[in-house]
């Protein structure tokens, strides 16, 4: 105002030079004004965009911001223990991610065929009334009707021993012939998983197949799968990392990884210790992470333990314990045994939560079929004293060492004394070795099953065409690891 007034006054007296200067000033002011307008416009546009974003984002996910005011976040804060602290901390993002997490958890459950649990989870959630949630529930209800109970007489069972990490070392070691015959390499195992997954196989465990009520009566549990999916059982024997295997190309022991999941330790030929996918468990876990539909309701495999060298790579047996009356002076003194036992308990608990079941493989890897009843009894006592307490629950599964069954294919006779010893010790699932595609026997108060070895010997027999025992599940040509010395002898 004052500026323009002064200009008006001065103009009458200005010289030509002053006039030019005035025009220059005017031009400059005009330019400055233009710049100010542009800046203001830009600021207004930015402000507008910010406002639009603030308004639109909560609308994309109705459980957040705005809708939270309609009662959902209050419900979430007051009813859901898991989310209450996050929801009540006034952050709109918390309940939003809660519902996203809920939906993705439910989705994963249905991928693992657990529609009931997924529906239950959604219905009992604070978001049950949400349109999106209701729609998912109807979808799951519809999908569930397409599932069918699988024939319990047609469930195949394959088993492995410890996987070979370094085949260079294993196949040049003093036990090379044995490893070549009964072990499987990691590349072979990876290919087996891939092929079985592609064929539609789905992991189940013994408890998915049948359970026993309080009277001890067997009940088959429905295995509800979509058409085209085939249940099977996987087990791994001798998950002990025996003393004789040290330095021969196998994992050394189980540990809990940084992510809280069970994994393995490996010591390479230079003495470097690393942690990772060095055996069946973490490899299978990562495969199921990627392909949840390979696991029925989270089930993974059965791990079988003897006792004489401890389990999972820890020397937990009483024969290593200098404070035990059963200490064996020929063995090394494990002064750290109590810590080792505590660690093993932690690991077996983590394995259980991860979908694994456990089995006895006898304490001394004995020939259960040939030994005396007395020997079987002593051995079973040792297993119950040294191994069972390290597991989260009493163990009802028995895997016969060498597939040495205590009877023929007929149900165990009434007067079978060995059966009485084992039954009294709590075993209800009796598993042996049998290369038939299916061998399952459901009796009134126990079940029996055969298991097929997928090891060097069996793979080689199929590869050479001498036998065809694996053709229904595998293309052996793509599985057999060419680093194996051949022929593979039994
Ligand atoms: Zn064994």
Boltz pocket constraint, residues with backbone or C-beta under 6 A from the ligand:
constraints:
  - pocket:
      binder: B
      contacts: [[A, 237], [A, 238], [A, 361], [A, 365], [A, 401], [A, 402]]
      max_distance: 6.0
